[in-house]
């Protein structure tokens, strides 16, 4: 998929900037984090993102689940009522080819991905619905594979998130996401993005003439 016709450039500039700050200052607080509520399958989601990070897969998780653990939604369901979007940046990898080619089932580390034939999300033509299982826990996700201009890995996770904020999320004043940052001990960042109030109902790229206050 190419949101708004664009491909992700695969950069890791935000990660590199943070690493440089750590070298100079010894520590750096550089992104807003919120403390996630303890909900069902939080550990499952963290393990999934951690596994992708270990395999150098660039990805970001958005939509309902991060919003629920942020307290923005009062009810969270991992069934067919609500679903989370897992975006993965496409690179030359047999693992990602399995997702891109929508194979019926495959394995990523300890997780089994099984494609479902759910008609509820038929409008999401650029995505595939997968039930992801580890042990006795199964959670359903919509997976979107984003085209990239160059090879990227888990260092690019936050830049991918910036790309998605700019190109895929519409009509949302606050957006909640989870990414994994591959430091010495990988950190999970629960991020909240605030848009301008006027962005709620406009898509500037579709305007012939834009007026900004």
LINKA-V638199 format. One record per residue. NEAR is the number of other ideal C-beta (glycine too) atoms within 10 Angstrom. Layout:
near
NEAR
NEAR
This chain:
near
14
12
18
10
8
15
16
24
15
21
18
20
13
19
19
12
13
18
14
11
14
13
9
8
8
7
7
14
8
11
16
11
12
15
9
19
11
8
12
13
16
17
11
18
24
16
16
24
23
15
16
24
23
13
15
15
23
29
26
29
24
26
20
19
28
25
20
23
22
20
12
14
15
6
8
18
14
21
9
12
10
16
22
22
21
25
25
20
27
21
19
7
16
7
17
19
14
17
22
16
10
12
13
10
12
17
10
17
15
11
19
16
20
15
17
15
6
16
7
11
15
8
6
15
7
12
18
20
21
23
15
19
16
16
9
5
14
15
20
19
23
19
21
21
22
25
14
20
11
11
14
23
18
24
20
28
27
25
23
27
25
15
23
22
17
12
16
18
17
11
10
15
12
11
21
24
27
26
26
24
17
17
12
5
5
14
13
18
18
18
21
16
17
10
15
10
9
13
15
11
8
13
10
9
11
8
9
4
4
10
6
6
5
